[in-house]
Every structure is written in C-alpha cells, then in structure tokens.
Amino acid sequence: MYNFKEREEHWRKFWEKEKIYQFNPESKKPFFSVDTPPPYVSAEHLHQGHIMSYSQAEFIVRFKRMKGFEVFYPMGFDDNGLPTERFVEKKYNVDKGSIKRDEFVKLCLKETKTGSGVYKNLWQLLGISVDWTKTYSTISKRAQKVSQWSFIDLFQKGKVLRKEEPVSWCTFCQTALAQADLEDKEDETFLNYIDFENGLVIATTRPELLPACSALFFNPSDKRYVFLKGKKAVVPLFSQKVPILSDKKVDKDYGTGLMMVCTWGDQEDVRRWKEHNLETRVVVNPDGTLTSLAKEFKGMKIEEGRKRIIEKLEKKGLLKKQEIQERNIPVHERCSTPIDFIKTKQWFIDILSSKEKFLKQADKMKWYPLSMKQRYIDWVKALKWDWCISRQRYYGVPFPLWYCKKCNQVLLAKELPVDPTVDKPKEKCSCGSEEFIPEKDVMDTWATSSLTVNIADELAGIKLYPFSLRPQAFEIIRTWLFYTVVKSLYHFNSIPFSNIMIAGHGLDEKGRKISKRLGNYVPPEKIVENYGADALRYWATGAKLGTNLKWSEKEVKKGKRTVIKIFNAANFCFSHFEKKDYSKLKGDLKTEDKWILYHLNKTVKKVNKYFENYSYSKSRDEIDNFFWNYFTSNYLEFVKYRLYGKKDETAKRVLYQCLLNIIKMYAPLLPFITEEVYQQYFRKFEKVKSIHLASFPEEKKISFKEKEEFKKVLKVIEEVRKYKSDNKISLGKEIPQFETKTKFNKKYTDFIRQTTRVKTLK
C-alpha cells in the first residue's frame, strides 16, 4: 500500500538534502532560465488558483531539467506597494493617516515575512522544484538598488519626467494610479436631466460635479444647438457662468445632446479642459470629500454630496427626470473605488512616444498560446497616458532624489539604495545650497516588478539575460508583461525573455474565479492531506494554455487513482524482476512486445512535442492513454502467462523499458510517485540519483510490420473480454471455449487463449 503522506514528506527532504534543484552556474549544460512570477505576500491563505498557475510553469521546468538543461528557477516575493499596504490596513484596522510612517512600514515588513513563509511552505508541500537558495524580495535592499538604478537611468535618458496634471486618483487609497491599475466595473445609476437657464437641459450621472462645471458642449452638426455657440449658460444651484462650445466628438444621441464638462469627471473632461483652456474648478479633494466650491455641501463624501444635490435640484424643480442607466465605470482594481481625476505633481515614464517600438518587441518573442499576443497588441494600441509611477503611500521603493530648497533642482542619489527621507545628499546643489526637500512619494509596485528578470539575474552568478521563459497569468499582460518589455527596451534595447507562457484562472464549480474575497475554495493543505500532492497537481494538468480551469474534486480523485495504479503496476513488475538488471533490451521480440514498444515510441514522440510547445495538458492525455489503455489494460495482461509460466526474460526487459519510460514521462507532472518508483528499483541500474535529473525519453524507431494483423488479434481479445463482462465472468477465470467471427492469423491462437483464459478458441 502506497502511503503518500509519509513518502511525499520523505522525498521533499531527499530533494532538499541532495540539492536536486540547485542551480550550478559553472555547468556545461545549456541554460534555461525562468522569470518566475513573484506573488504578492499579502495572503494568509492560498487557494487552488495559486496551485494551478504555479504548477503549470513548473511542469515545463521539470521537463527542461530532464531534457538536459541547467535550470535557473528562482522564487521572488512581491512585497511592496498597495497590495501589501491594503492587506495591513485591513488586518490591523489602520490607515496611513492614523499611524506614523515607520510604524506602518514595520507592520508591512512583519506581514511580508509571514506571507512569504506561507507561500514557501505550500510550494514545498506541492513539490514545486524552485531553487530556494535563489530567492528575492521586491522590498529588499538588492531590489531597491536595481529599481532606483532603473529610475536614474531613465531620468538621464529623458524617459522619466515630472508633470503636474490631472491623473487617475483613488480617493480611498489616496494615491495616483496608472492606466493599468484600472478596470471596468458594471454599475447601475441614474442619468439625471437637469434644467439650466433658458430651457437648456443636460443629462449627467454626476450632478455632484455641478460646482466644477466649466463649459457646455454640443456637436457642431446638431442643428438644435448651433445657435448657442459663443453664448453662456448659468449653472443651477452654483450660479457660475460657463461658455457653450462645440466638439465633433459629442454624442448627439446621449441624453439631450448637450454635454457638461467639469474639472474633472473623466478623461474626456481632461482632454477638453486642455484643448479649450477651460477654467479650473476643483470640487473633489484627494480624500473624496467635496471642496468649498460645493458651498453648503462642502466636506461631504462624493456619494453623499450627489444625493443631497439631487434632493435640492428636485426641491427647486430643476430635476426634470431620472433614467436608470447601466454603465461601465473605471475603478481601482485593488479596492473597486471609482476613480476621480486630481491635479498633482507626479513622476511619469514616457510610453506614448514608443508605442510602435513596443509592438515590434512582441514579434521578437514566442507566445504560448499565440492568441495571447493579441491582448498585448490591443493594450499597447489603447494606451492613452504615460505611465504614472509615483504613489502617495508609505511601503514602496523610495525615489532616489531630493529637491533643492532654493532652486528646486532635482538632485539624484550617487549611492544606492537610498531613502531620501532618512539619508542626506552627498553633495551640494549646483546653486551652492545645502538644504534639500526629500521626495516622499514611493514608486508604483510595477516599477520594481518590471525588473524581476534583472533582480533574479543578479542571483544567478552568471549572466542569463534575456531569460528563456516568462510564465504568468493573462490578466497582468497589461502590467507585468508590458512594463517589463518597456524597461528592457529602454535600458538594454532588448527583449527581456524569449518565450512567454500564459496561464488562466482557477474557477470554482459554479464557474466563478477562485479568490480569497469570495472564499470559494478548499484550503490546498486539506486537499493534499486527503489525496496527496501528486493528485492535486494532476488536477492542475487539466488546463489548456491560457484557459481557465474549473475546480474538480473528481479530477483530483482520478489523479490519486493514477498514482495508486502506477505504484501497483510497478510492484507487479518488480516482483518478476528478481532484483536483476533488465535495462538492456535484447532477445527475440514477440509481436505483442513490438506492439507495446511501437506505441510507447509514438507516445514519447507526441509527449516531447507537446511539452516543447508548453502543452502540458496534451502531454498528460497522451501519457494517460498509453499507461491505462496500452500498458496496464493490455500489455501486462498479454505477458502474465509468459512471466508466471516460462519465466520469459524478453518480456521482463520490455516491461523494464515501458515502466521506466512511463514514470519518466509522468515525472514533470507527478514528481513524488515517480521518484518513489524510480528509487525503489531503477536507480541502481540507471546510476542517476534522482529521476528528476535523469534524461527524458527520446523516440526510438522500431519495426512493427505485423501492425495490421495484430489489430485483428486485439479485436478478438476485446470480444472475449466483452463476453465475460456481459456474463459477469471474472476476466481471470478460464472458460471452456469461445467462438469468434473475426478472421485472424492462426499463429496467434495460443497467445489469444493464454491472454484471455480460453481453453478452446474457434
């Protein structure tokens, strides 16, 4: 009986003790390097979605290791930025306004250490073959140094600039955001028809922005409003006079065809504000409260202000009607707060000027699946803003600079890493001043994560850049993948990696994304406790590249059955090997031997092809098919009479070859049971200390001229089995006779009788 709990723990310790997965920079093998996704450590519990995405990349890593590559497989932890801050704020019920900066950072560092431990424990439980001597943290001094070097290099190349302009702003997190930090959220609200003077009616979903209204616009082709051009309108409740202007992009069919432009409701407001040099009337504070422009509504939160302003409009007879409207609104992906635009000074990386170059970079990398390349292309083409990289938070990589108090010149740090809020410049300003103001903002987390390939490269002990593989999920193509391409192009005029492997999400049985927020998952530790790590990994092999995978306990159970079947089949073979060396295939092969070896080599060829194309799920299907349908269901039954009766040495040699190749093919997917079987018998003859360092099977041509005639033999065998099954007769019980209408070569008569336990075959 295979005790998976005890044996899996045994092999974890063995792999660690023997340093099976440690990278050797002095190796003469070709290198295969992985830019492993550094997970956010803001997690107390992990779920099947994490298991799925990290296992899938690891299947390829193990395959490459067995194909003769020296694999560099580090693990990083993304532990700076908003995700960790939000986690800490929620857990400790604090916010950055109610706690000192250094105290808040200490809490973040504490949770960072805890979170990285949670990941490491689970990855080791699953047998993820990371080299744990090669780990990094994105808040570490090493990562800060790389990130700050990046900023300085881009600054000196003119790719970084500081601008004061309206930016996407989260009023809950109270920080600027980049375009990639936003997502659309479906929302139901009211479209409010509001009466301006002289019978003019505008329709808006945001009446709280009436105090910020700076113009009305109409489409120049809209004959209803042409006469208004150059005139002014008075804003209800707040009485400011605003110009009435025209713009071809105004939708004549939306609302009344008159558009209210404010400071600033959306990106279109920002565009028109710039193009028409409109008055600036700021009504939303960074914390989401209304400014003094809102008069009696000053200090109210946006939602409350909207409600009260609608009530007053209705009371004065200025609200003509309301219509329920469904819309998609941009929200901060971290907290789902609808964004506003706040005018502040921020640091930006210029990306709009190089969109064509970024598109060309996509052609230099191989995408698995290829369809995901289009997502990248669509994102680059849709870019509207430069990349805002400054955040008004505490826990992040500091900008390595100060501002001269006298002339406001930017002074860059000479020694890295540096924290300008603590450290002082090493030199005077060019104006002679020695007084400086430190930059207190921190960098966007992606400004550091976009350099993981560079941070990891420093750990290797040898230059591996650009890396071989970037595995990641599809929803961060617009962030992690794109930003890494940006940095690589600007810094090195290079691609960061050669191959990109895209994973999907884990879904619950209802088709919802598995998430900590929904709590729609079973803790992986519990699954491993009940079924074993190999069984859980087996479920993860079911996802095709770039597609989502539903959680299925049924598939986990199938994985456990596969593990047990491998164990039992191996023990059956070992019982006949008698501790002898059957590694050399020699002797006269019978037709059934040629048949199994022929299909083994077909399987080996397909499995290699699929693994090389990152199609691990297709590889699994091929291995399963050979193991269950050819090897255990047929060949083992074919040779039993040869093993028990004649002690056929050739049959044992064929069994040895088949079983060894089966466990080698399964090894990237099911590392524990395959190591167990390998160590139990094969190691002493194969002379490699772990199956995971052994060579992956290669196709060997074998002549099988009897293929067509043997198909008829198999058909007869199937007929006998069906007859026994239909009549509830054990397959191992002999029956007196069986008559078949299938014509077959009579030389196989004894083989069929012995295999099917039929005394007389007619």
C-alpha positions in Angstrom: 0.0 0.0 0.0 1.4 3.4 -1.0 1.4 5.7 2.0 1.5 9.1 0.1 1.7 11.2 3.3 4.9 9.5 4.5 6.5 9.1 1.1 5.9 12.6 -0.1 7.4 14.0 3.0 10.4 11.6 2.6 11.1 12.8 -1.0 10.8 16.5 0.0 13.5 16.0 2.5 15.6 14.0 0.0 15.4 16.6 -2.7 16.4 19.3 -0.3 19.3 17.3 1.3 20.6 16.2 -2.1 20.2 19.7 -3.6 18.5 18.2 -6.6 17.1 21.5 -7.8 20.1 23.8 -7.1 21.4 25.8 -10.0 25.0 25.4 -11.0 26.4 28.5 -12.8 29.5 26.5 -13.8 27.5 23.8 -15.6 28.5 22.9 -19.2 24.8 22.2 -20.0 22.7 24.8 -21.9 20.9 27.1 -19.5 17.1 27.5 -19.2 16.1 30.5 -17.0 12.7 31.4 -15.7 11.4 34.8 -14.7 9.2 33.3 -12.0 6.1 35.4 -11.1 6.7 36.9 -7.6 3.4 36.5 -5.8 2.1 39.2 -3.5 2.7 38.1 0.0 -0.4 39.8 1.3 -2.0 36.5 1.9 -2.7 34.3 5.0 -4.3 31.5 2.9 -3.7 30.3 -0.7 -6.1 28.5 -2.9 -6.4 26.2 -6.0 -5.9 29.2 -8.3 -2.4 29.7 -7.0 -1.8 26.0 -7.3 -2.9 25.9 -10.9 -0.8 28.7 -12.2 2.4 27.9 -10.4 2.2 24.1 -11.1 1.8 24.7 -14.8 5.0 26.6 -15.2 6.7 24.0 -13.0 5.7 21.2 -15.3 7.8 22.8 -18.0 10.7 23.5 -15.7 10.9 19.8 -14.7 10.7 18.8 -18.3 13.5 21.1 -19.3 15.7 19.8 -16.5 15.2 16.3 -17.7 15.9 17.4 -21.3 19.5 18.3 -20.2 19.2 21.9 -19.4 20.8 23.6 -16.4 17.6 25.2 -15.0 17.7 28.5 -13.1 14.3 28.6 -11.3 14.3 31.3 -8.6 11.5 32.5 -6.5 10.7 36.1 -5.7 8.1 37.7 -3.4 6.4 40.9 -4.4 6.1 42.5 -1.0 6.0 46.3 -1.7 3.2 48.6 -2.8 -0.5 48.9 -2.4 -1.5 45.2 -2.2 0.6 44.7 1.0 -0.5 48.1 2.4 -4.1 47.4 1.8 -3.8 44.0 3.5 -2.1 45.5 6.5 -4.7 48.3 6.8 -7.5 45.8 6.8 -5.8 43.3 9.2 -4.8 45.9 11.7 -7.6 48.4 11.1 -5.3 51.3 10.5 -4.7 53.6 7.6 -1.7 55.7 6.6 -3.3 58.8 8.1 -3.6 57.3 11.6 -0.2 55.8 12.0 3.4 57.0 11.7 5.3 56.1 8.5 8.0 54.0 10.2 5.4 52.1 12.3 3.3 51.3 9.3 6.3 50.0 7.4 7.2 47.8 10.3 3.8 46.2 10.1 4.2 45.7 6.4 7.6 44.1 6.9 6.1 41.8 9.5 3.3 40.6 7.2 5.8 40.3 4.3 7.8 37.8 6.3 4.7 35.8 7.3 3.3 35.8 3.8 6.5 34.6 2.1 6.6 31.7 4.6 3.0 30.8 3.7 4.0 30.5 0.0 7.2 28.7 0.7 5.5 26.1 2.8 2.8 25.4 0.3 5.2 25.3 -2.7 7.4 22.8 -0.9 4.3 20.8 0.0 3.4 20.6 -3.7 6.9 19.7 -4.8 7.5 22.9 -6.7 11.1 22.5 -7.8 12.3 26.0 -7.0 15.9 26.6 -6.1 15.2 28.0 -2.6 18.8 29.3 -2.4 17.8 31.8 -5.1 15.1 33.9 -3.6 14.5 37.6 -3.6 12.1 40.2 -2.2 11.0 43.3 -4.1 11.4 45.4 -0.9 14.9 44.1 -0.2 18.0 46.4 -0.5 19.1 44.5 -3.6 15.7 45.1 -5.3 15.6 48.7 -4.2 19.1 49.3 -5.7 18.0 47.8 -9.1 14.8 49.8 -9.1 16.5 53.1 -8.1 19.2 52.5 -10.8 16.4 52.0 -13.3 14.8 55.3 -12.4 18.1 57.2 -12.6 19.0 55.6 -16.0 15.6 56.5 -17.4 15.8 60.0 -16.0 19.2 60.5 -17.6 17.9 59.2 -20.9 15.0 61.6 -20.8 12.4 58.9 -20.4 11.3 60.0 -17.0 9.6 63.3 -16.4 7.7 65.1 -13.6 4.4 66.7 -14.6 1.6 68.5 -12.8 -1.6 67.5 -14.5 -4.9 65.7 -13.7 -4.2 62.0 -13.0 -6.4 59.0 -12.2 -6.8 59.1 -8.4 -8.1 56.6 -5.9 -9.9 58.6 -3.1 -9.9 55.5 -0.9 -6.2 54.6 -1.2 -5.4 58.3 -1.7 -2.8 57.8 -4.4 -2.3 58.4 -8.1 -2.8 55.4 -10.4 -1.6 54.3 -13.8 -3.9 53.3 -16.6 -3.1 49.6 -15.9 -4.3 49.9 -12.3 -7.9 50.4 -13.5 -10.6 48.0 -14.5 -14.1 48.5 -15.7 -17.0 47.7 -13.3 -20.6 47.3 -14.2 -22.7 49.8 -12.3 -26.4 50.9 -12.2 -27.0 54.6 -11.6 -29.4 57.4 -12.6 -29.0 59.6 -15.6 -30.2 63.0 -14.2 -31.8 65.5 -16.6 -31.1 69.0 -15.1 -32.5 72.3 -16.1 -30.0 75.1 -16.8 -31.4 78.6 -17.7 -33.3 79.4 -20.9 -34.7 75.8 -21.1 -31.3 74.2 -21.7 -31.3 70.6 -20.2 -28.2 68.5 -19.7 -28.1 64.8 -18.7 -25.4 63.7 -16.2 -24.7 60.8 -13.9 -22.6 63.0 -11.7 -24.6 66.0 -10.5 -22.1 66.4 -7.6 -19.8 67.9 -10.2 -22.1 70.9 -11.0 -19.8 73.2 -8.9 -16.9 72.1 -11.1 -18.8 72.7 -14.4 -16.6 74.9 -16.7 -18.4 74.6 -20.1 -21.2 73.0 -22.1 -20.5 71.3 -25.4 -22.6 70.3 -28.3 -21.9 68.6 -31.7 -21.5 71.2 -34.4 -23.7 69.2 -36.7 -26.6 69.2 -34.1 -29.0 71.8 -35.5 -30.8 72.0 -32.2 -27.9 73.9 -30.5 -26.0 75.7 -33.3 -27.5 79.0 -32.3 -25.9 78.6 -28.8 -22.3 78.8 -30.0 -20.5 81.6 -28.2 -23.2 82.1 -25.6 -23.0 81.4 -21.9 -25.1 79.3 -19.5 -25.7 79.7 -15.8 -25.1 76.5 -13.7 -28.1 75.8 -11.4 -27.5 76.0 -7.6 -24.0 77.3 -8.1 -24.6 80.2 -10.5 -21.2 80.3 -12.3 -21.4 81.3 -16.0 -19.9 78.9 -18.4 -19.2 79.1 -22.2 -21.2 76.9 -24.7 -18.8 75.4 -27.1 -18.8 72.7 -29.9 -16.9 69.5 -30.3 -17.3 66.8 -33.0 -16.9 64.0 -30.5 -20.1 64.9 -28.6 -22.6 62.1 -28.9 -25.8 63.8 -30.2 -27.9 60.8 -29.1 -26.7 60.6 -25.5 -29.1 62.4 -23.1 -30.1 65.7 -24.6 -27.0 66.1 -26.8 -25.6 68.8 -24.5 -22.6 67.7 -22.6 -21.4 69.2 -19.2 -17.6 69.4 -18.9 -16.2 69.6 -15.4 -12.9 69.7 -13.6 -12.6 66.6 -13.9 -15.2 63.9 -14.3 -13.4 61.7 -16.8 -10.6 61.6 -19.4 -12.8 63.4 -21.9 -13.2 66.3 -19.4 -9.4 66.4 -19.1 -8.9 66.4 -22.9 -11.4 69.3 -23.4 -10.0 71.2 -20.4 -6.6 71.1 -22.1 -7.7 71.8 -25.7 -10.1 74.7 -24.9 -8.1 76.1 -21.9 -11.1 75.9 -19.7 -11.3 77.3 -16.2 -10.1 75.0 -13.4 -12.8 74.4 -10.8 -11.7 71.6 -8.4 -14.5 70.2 -6.4 -13.1 66.8 -5.3 -10.4 66.6 -2.6 -7.8 63.8 -2.6 -9.8 62.1 0.2 -13.0 62.1 -1.8 -14.7 64.9 0.0 -16.2 68.0 -1.7 -14.3 71.3 -1.6 -15.6 74.7 -0.7 -16.8 75.2 -4.3 -19.6 72.9 -3.3 -20.8 75.6 -0.8 -23.3 74.0 1.6 -22.2 70.6 0.5 -18.6 71.2 1.4 -16.9 68.3 3.3 -19.4 65.6 2.2 -18.2 62.4 0.6 -18.9 62.1 -3.2 -21.9 59.7 -2.8 -23.5 61.8 0.0 -22.9 65.1 -2.0 -24.6 63.6 -5.0 -27.6 62.5 -3.0 -28.0 65.9 -1.4 -27.6 67.9 -4.6 -30.2 65.8 -6.4 -32.6 66.4 -3.5 -32.1 70.2 -3.7 -32.5 70.2 -7.5 -35.7 68.3 -7.1 -36.9 70.7 -4.5 -36.3 73.7 -6.7 -38.0 72.0 -9.7 -34.7 71.8 -11.6 -34.6 68.0 -11.9 -36.7 67.2 -14.9 -36.5 63.4 -14.8 -34.2 60.4 -14.0 -33.5 57.3 -16.1 -31.8 54.2 -14.8 -28.6 53.7 -16.7 -26.2 50.7 -16.7 -22.7 51.7 -17.4 -19.1 50.6 -17.1 -17.1 52.8 -14.8 -13.3 52.7 -14.3 -12.4 51.6 -10.7 -9.2 51.0 -8.9 -8.6 47.2 -9.3 -7.3 46.9 -5.7 -10.3 48.3 -3.8 -13.0 48.8 -6.5 -13.3 52.5 -5.7 -14.5 54.6 -8.7 -11.6 56.8 -9.8 -11.5 60.6 -10.0 -9.0 62.9 -11.5 -6.9 65.1 -9.2 -4.3 67.6 -10.4 -1.0 66.8 -8.7 2.7 66.6 -9.5 3.7 63.0 -10.4 6.6 61.1 -11.9 5.9 59.5 -15.3 7.7 57.2 -17.7 7.2 58.2 -21.3 5.5 55.3 -23.1 3.2 57.1 -25.6 6.1 58.1 -27.8 7.3 54.5 -28.3 4.1 52.5 -28.9 5.3 51.3 -32.3 8.5 50.0 -30.8 6.7 48.1 -28.1 4.5 46.5 -30.8 7.6 45.4 -32.7 9.1 43.8 -29.5 6.1 41.5 -29.4 7.1 39.9 -32.7 10.5 39.0 -31.2 9.1 36.7 -28.5 7.3 33.4 -28.8 3.8 33.4 -27.3 2.1 30.3 -25.8 -0.7 30.4 -26.7 -0.2 32.7 -29.7 -3.7 34.2 -29.2 -2.4 36.0 -26.1 -0.1 38.1 -28.2 -3.2 40.0 -29.5 -4.1 41.0 -25.9 -0.7 42.7 -25.6 -1.2 44.4 -29.0 -4.6 45.6 -28.1 -3.3 47.0 -24.8 -0.5 48.9 -26.4 -2.7 50.4 -29.1 -5.2 51.5 -26.4 -2.7 53.4 -24.3 -3.8 57.0 -23.7 -1.5 58.2 -20.9 2.1 57.9 -19.9 2.9 55.5 -17.1 2.4 57.3 -13.8 5.0 55.6 -11.4 4.7 57.7 -8.2 2.4 56.7 -5.4 1.4 58.7 -2.3 1.9 55.8 0.0 4.5 54.5 2.5 5.5 51.0 1.7 7.4 51.0 -1.5 10.8 51.7 -3.1 11.7 55.4 -2.5 12.6 57.7 -5.3 16.4 58.3 -5.1 16.3 62.1 -5.2 15.9 65.4 -3.4 14.7 68.8 -4.5 16.9 71.9 -3.8 15.0 74.1 -1.3 16.5 77.2 -3.0 16.2 76.5 -6.8 14.0 73.3 -6.9 16.7 71.4 -8.9 16.4 67.6 -8.8 19.5 66.1 -7.1 19.9 62.3 -7.8 21.5 60.0 -5.4 25.0 58.8 -6.0 25.0 55.8 -3.8 22.2 53.2 -3.9 20.0 52.1 -2.3 18.9 55.3 -0.6 15.9 56.6 1.4 15.8 60.4 0.9 13.5 60.8 3.9 16.3 59.4 6.1 19.6 59.9 4.1 21.1 63.2 3.0 22.7 64.1 -0.3 26.5 63.6 -0.6 27.0 66.9 -2.4 25.7 70.5 -2.6 23.3 71.7 -5.3 24.9 73.5 -8.3 23.4 76.7 -6.9 25.5 76.2 -3.7 22.6 75.3 -1.5 22.9 72.5 1.1 19.2 72.5 2.0 17.1 69.9 0.3 13.5 68.6 0.4 13.3 64.8 0.2 10.9 63.1 -2.3 8.4 61.4 0.0 6.4 59.5 -2.7 7.3 55.9 -3.4 7.4 54.0 -6.7 4.5 52.1 -8.2 5.0 48.4 -7.3 5.2 47.6 -11.1 8.2 50.0 -11.4 10.1 47.3 -9.4 8.3 44.2 -10.5 9.0 45.1 -14.1 12.7 44.4 -13.2 12.3 40.9 -11.8 14.3 39.5 -14.6 17.2 41.8 -13.7 16.9 41.2 -10.0 16.9 37.5 -10.5 19.8 37.7 -13.0 22.0 39.1 -10.2 21.3 35.9 -8.1 22.4 33.5 -10.8 26.1 34.1 -10.6 26.2 34.2 -14.3 24.6 36.5 -16.9 21.5 34.8 -18.2 19.6 37.9 -19.5 17.4 37.8 -21.6 15.7 34.8 -19.8 14.3 31.8 -21.5 10.8 31.9 -20.1 8.2 34.2 -18.6 5.2 32.3 -17.2 2.3 34.5 -16.0 -1.4 34.9 -15.9 -3.3 36.7 -18.7 -4.8 39.5 -16.7 -1.4 41.0 -16.0 -0.2 41.2 -19.6 -1.1 44.9 -19.5 1.0 45.4 -16.3 3.8 43.0 -15.5 4.5 41.8 -19.1 4.1 45.2 -20.8 6.1 47.1 -18.2 8.9 44.6 -18.3 9.1 45.0 -22.1 9.2 48.8 -21.6 12.1 48.7 -19.1 14.0 46.1 -21.2 13.7 48.2 -24.4 14.6 51.5 -22.7 17.5 50.1 -20.6 19.1 47.5 -22.9 17.3 47.8 -26.3 16.5 44.1 -25.9 13.6 41.7 -25.2 13.5 40.5 -21.6 12.8 36.9 -22.4 12.4 34.6 -25.4 9.2 32.7 -24.6 6.0 33.7 -22.8 3.7 31.1 -21.3 0.2 32.4 -20.3 -2.0 30.7 -17.7 -5.7 31.2 -16.9 -7.6 31.3 -13.7 -8.8 28.6 -11.4 -12.6 28.6 -11.2 -15.0 27.2 -8.7 -17.6 24.6 -9.7 -20.0 27.4 -10.5 -17.6 29.0 -12.9 -16.6 31.9 -10.6 -12.9 32.9 -10.3 -11.5 31.4 -7.1 -10.5 34.2 -4.8 -9.8 34.9 -1.1 -12.5 37.5 -1.2 -15.2 35.0 -2.2 -13.8 32.3 0.0 -14.9 29.8 -2.7 -12.1 27.3 -2.2 -10.9 24.4 -0.2 -7.5 25.0 1.5 -4.8 23.2 -0.6 -3.3 21.8 2.6 -6.5 20.0 3.3 -6.6 18.6 -0.3 -3.0 17.4 0.0 -3.9 15.8 3.4 -6.7 13.9 1.8 -5.4 13.0 -1.6 -1.7 13.8 -1.8 0.3 16.5 -3.7 0.5 14.4 -6.9 -3.2 14.1 -7.0 -3.7 17.9 -6.7 -1.1 18.5 -9.3 -2.9 16.1 -11.6 -6.0 18.4 -11.5 -3.8 21.3 -12.5 -2.5 19.5 -15.6 -6.1 19.7 -17.0 -5.9 23.3 -18.0 -5.0 24.2 -21.5 -2.7 27.1 -22.1 -4.3 30.5 -21.5 -7.6 29.0 -20.4 -9.4 28.8 -17.1 -9.9 25.6 -15.2 -12.8 24.6 -13.1 -12.1 23.0 -9.7 -13.0 19.3 -9.8 -12.5 17.0 -6.8 -13.4 14.2 -9.3 -10.2 15.0 -11.2 -8.2 15.0 -8.0 -9.6 11.6 -7.2 -8.6 10.5 -10.7 -5.1 11.7 -10.0 -5.0 9.7 -6.8 -6.2 6.6 -8.7 -3.4 7.2 -11.3 -0.8 7.4 -8.5 -2.0 4.1 -6.9 -2.1 2.4 -10.3 1.5 3.4 -11.1 2.5 2.1 -7.7 0.7 -1.2 -8.1 1.9 -1.7 -11.7 5.4 -1.0 -10.7 5.3 -3.5 -7.8 3.9 -6.2 -10.2 6.8 -5.7 -12.5 9.4 -5.6 -9.7 8.1 -8.9 -8.3 9.2 -10.5 -11.5 12.5 -8.7 -12.0 14.0 -10.5 -9.0 16.5 -7.6 -8.4 18.2 -8.3 -11.8 19.3 -5.8 -14.4 16.8 -5.8 -17.3 17.9 -2.4 -18.6 19.2 -3.7 -21.9 16.6 -4.6 -24.5 17.7 -7.9 -26.1 16.3 -11.2 -27.2 13.7 -12.2 -29.8 10.7 -9.8 -29.5 7.3 -11.3 -29.9 4.5 -9.4 -31.7 3.0 -8.1 -28.5 6.4 -6.8 -27.5 6.8 -5.0 -30.8 3.2 -3.7 -30.4 3.8 -2.1 -27.0 7.2 -0.7 -27.9 5.8 0.8 -31.2 3.1 2.6 -29.2 5.5 3.6 -26.5 7.6 5.4 -29.0 4.7 7.0 -30.7 3.7 8.3 -27.2 7.2 9.5 -26.4 7.3 11.4 -29.7 4.0 13.2 -29.1 4.7 13.9 -25.4 8.0 15.6 -26.3 6.3 17.6 -29.0 3.6 18.8 -26.6 6.0 19.7 -23.8 8.2 21.6 -26.2 5.1 23.7 -27.1 4.2 24.1 -23.4 1.1 22.0 -23.9 1.4 20.0 -20.7 -2.3 19.1 -20.7 -1.9 17.3 -24.0 1.2 15.6 -22.8 -0.7 14.3 -19.8 -3.5 12.9 -22.0 -1.0 11.1 -24.2 0.8 9.5 -21.2 -2.6 8.6 -19.5 -3.7 7.0 -22.7 -0.6 4.8 -23.1 -0.4 3.9 -19.4 -4.1 3.0 -18.9 -5.1 1.7 -22.3 -1.9 0.1 -23.7 0.3 -0.8 -20.8 -1.9 -1.8 -17.8 -5.1 -2.9 -19.6 -3.4 -4.8 -22.3 0.4 -5.5 -22.2 0.5 -6.5 -18.6 -2.3 -9.0 -19.3 -0.6 -10.2 -22.5 2.6 -11.2 -20.7 1.3 -12.7 -17.5 1.4 -16.2 -18.9 5.0 -15.6 -20.1 6.0 -14.4 -16.6 4.3 -17.0 -14.5 5.0 -19.9 -16.8 8.1 -19.7 -18.9 9.9 -17.0 -16.9 10.3 -15.1 -20.2 13.4 -12.8 -19.9 12.5 -10.8 -23.0 9.1 -9.9 -21.5 10.8 -8.6 -18.4 13.2 -6.4 -20.5 10.2 -4.9 -22.3 8.4 -4.3 -19.0 11.5 -2.6 -17.7 11.7 -0.2 -20.7 8.0 0.5 -20.7 7.7 1.2 -16.9 10.9 3.3 -16.8 9.7 5.5 -19.8 6.2 5.8 -18.3 7.5 7.2 -14.9 10.0 9.5 -16.7 7.2 10.9 -18.8 5.0 11.4 -15.7 7.8 12.8 -13.7 7.3 16.5 -14.5 3.6 16.2 -13.6 3.7 13.6 -10.7 7.1 14.1 -9.1 6.5 12.1 -5.9 5.2 8.8 -7.1 7.7 8.7 -10.0 10.6 9.3 -7.6 9.3 6.6 -5.3 9.1 4.0 -8.2 12.5 5.1 -9.6 14.3 4.8 -6.3 12.7 1.5 -5.5 14.2 -0.3 -8.4 15.7 1.7 -11.3 18.3 3.9 -9.6 20.8 1.1 -9.0 20.8 0.3 -12.7 20.3 3.8 -14.2 23.1 5.4 -12.0 21.3 8.8 -11.6 20.5 9.8 -8.0 17.0 11.2 -8.9 14.6 10.6 -11.7 14.3 14.4 -12.0 17.9 14.6 -13.1 17.5 11.6 -15.5 17.1 12.1 -19.2 13.7 12.4 -20.6 12.7 9.6 -23.0 13.5 10.0 -26.7 11.8 8.3 -29.6 13.4 5.1 -30.8 12.3 3.7 -34.1 11.0 0.1 -34.1 9.9 -2.1 -36.9 6.3 -3.3 -36.5 5.3 -5.0 -39.8 2.6 -7.0 -38.0 0.6 -3.9 -37.2 -2.5 -4.7 -39.3 -2.7 -8.4 -38.5 -2.3 -7.7 -34.8 -5.3 -5.3 -34.9 -7.5 -8.3 -35.6 -5.9 -10.2 -32.7 -6.8 -7.3 -30.4 -10.3 -7.3 -31.7 -10.7 -11.0 -30.8 -9.3 -10.3 -27.3 -11.8 -7.5 -26.9 -14.6 -9.8 -27.9 -13.7 -12.3 -25.3 -13.5 -9.6 -22.6 -16.9 -8.2 -23.5 -18.4 -11.7 -23.4 -17.0 -12.3 -19.9 -18.1 -8.8 -18.8 -21.7 -9.2 -20.2 -22.0 -12.6 -18.4 -20.4 -11.4 -15.2 -17.4 -13.8 -15.5 -14.1 -12.8 -14.0 -11.5 -11.9 -16.6 -9.1 -14.2 -14.9 -11.4 -17.2 -14.9 -10.9 -19.8 -17.7 -13.9 -20.5 -19.9 -14.2 -23.8 -21.9 -14.4 -22.3 -25.3 -15.1 -19.1 -27.3 -16.1 -18.7 -31.0 -15.2 -15.6 -33.0 -16.2 -14.5 -36.5 -13.1 -12.3 -36.7 -10.5 -13.8 -39.1 -7.0 -13.7 -37.6 -3.7 -15.4 -38.3 -3.7 -18.8 -36.6 -0.2 -18.3 -35.3 -1.7 -16.1 -32.6 -4.2 -18.7 -31.3 -2.1 -19.8 -28.3 -1.4 -16.1 -27.5 -5.1 -15.2 -27.5 -6.1 -18.3 -25.4 -3.4 -17.7 -22.8 -4.2 -14.0 -22.6 -7.9 -14.3 -22.4 -8.0 -17.6 -20.4 -10.0 -19.5 -23.1 -9.4 -23.3 -23.3 -10.6 -23.7 -26.9 -10.8 -20.9 -29.4 -12.8 -21.4 -32.5 
